[in-house]
Amino acid sequence: EVQLVESGGGAVQAGGSLRLSCAAAGVDVRTYSMAWFRQVSGKEREGVAAIGGDGITSYAGSSVKERFTISKDNARNTLYLQMNSLKPEDTAIYFCAADSRRYLSAKSQFLGPQAQDFSHWGRGTQVTVSS
């Protein structure tokens, strides 16, 4: 059974940092494609960052790429998202996602993670950034 459990969310002021973690079970982060998505109430879920089983990373836009870093710890079987210089518009529920395909699709690689490319999802962790 696949389980993805996010943690590390919270409330911070603008300019602050958070590191999200996603502990994976039933998934091998060494070979799976992994990603972070976020969703604001009433809006569609949007991709934030992804990392393929080959280590290639992808970010959804320059604003995210300049401030966020996706990484994984194979020994801990855990995915991370380091978020720096947080802005109020980063406020959302952040979800971890995984798929058994090793390589990111072309769309996920060049446009940021695409929700349809990922088959397993965590329940999310809330991030709130105040101005």
N, C-alpha and C positions, 0 to 999 in steps of 0.2 A: 504494500500500500504506500502510495506517495503522500508524503506530508511536507509541506513548506510552512515554516513558522517564522513570521517576521517579528522583529523587536528593534528597539532603539528609537522609536518615534517619541515625540514629546512637543512641548511648547518652548520656543526660543524667540528671542528678539531678532529683528532684521540685522543681518551681518554676522549672525552666529553660525555655528556648525552643528551637525548631527551626523552620526554614523549608523546607518541601518544595517541590520544583520538578517539573514535568512538561513535558518538551520534546515537542512534538507535531509529527509529520510526516504528511502526507496528510489532515490535519484543519485546518480554519480556526477557530481559537479565537474569532474575531470573531463567527462565526455559529453555531457548534456549541454545544450544551449540554455542559458539562463538570462533573465532580464528583470528589470524593475519597470513597473507602470505606476501611474497615479491617477486618481479620480477625485474630482470635486462633485459634490452632490448636485444632481441635475445635469451633469455634463458627461460626455463620453470618456471612457477610460483612455488615457494617452500614454504612449511609450515614453520612457525616460532614458534608459540605457540598457544595453545588452552585451553579453559576452559569449562567444561561441566556445565549443569544446576545444577548439584550436587556439583559444586565447585572443582571437580578434574581437575588438570592442567596437561598439557603435553607440552614438549618442543622438538624441533628438534635438538637433539645433545647436548653434554656437553658444547660446546662453547657458544651456545645461553643460555642454562640453567644457566650458571654461571654469565651471564651478563644481561639477560633480565628477566623481571617479568611481567606476565600477570595478570590482575585483573579486577574487575568490580564493579561499584557502582550501586546497584539495585535502589536506590532512584532517581538517575539521569538517569537511564537506559542507562548507558555509559560503554563502554569497554576501557581499557587502556593497553598500553604496555610501561613499563619503560625500557629504554635502557641505560645501563651504559657501560663505557669503550669501546666506539664505535671504530670500525676499518674501514679502507677504504673498506674492502670487505663487509661491511654491507650496502654500498651504493646500493639503490634500490628504487622502488616504493613499498610502504607498503599498503596492502589492508586489510580491515576488512571483515569478513565473518560470516554468521550466518546460523543456521539450527534449525528447530523446534524440532528435536530429543533432548531429555533432556541429554542423555548420549553419551559420545564420543564412537565411534566404537573402537574395539580392536586395529585396525591399527592406528587410530588417537591417541589413548591413549599411545601406546607403541613405535610408530615410529615418532610421531609428526603429526600435522594436515595433513589430506589428502584432497586435493581439491574436490574430488568427494563426500565427505561427507557433503559439505556445498552448500546450494542452493541460498543463497542471498549474494550479494557482493556490497561493496562500490566502489567508483571510484579511490581511492588511494591517498596517499600523498607521496611526494618525500622526501627521506632522502639522503643527500650527506655528506660523511665523507672524509675529506681531510687529507693527511699525513703531 
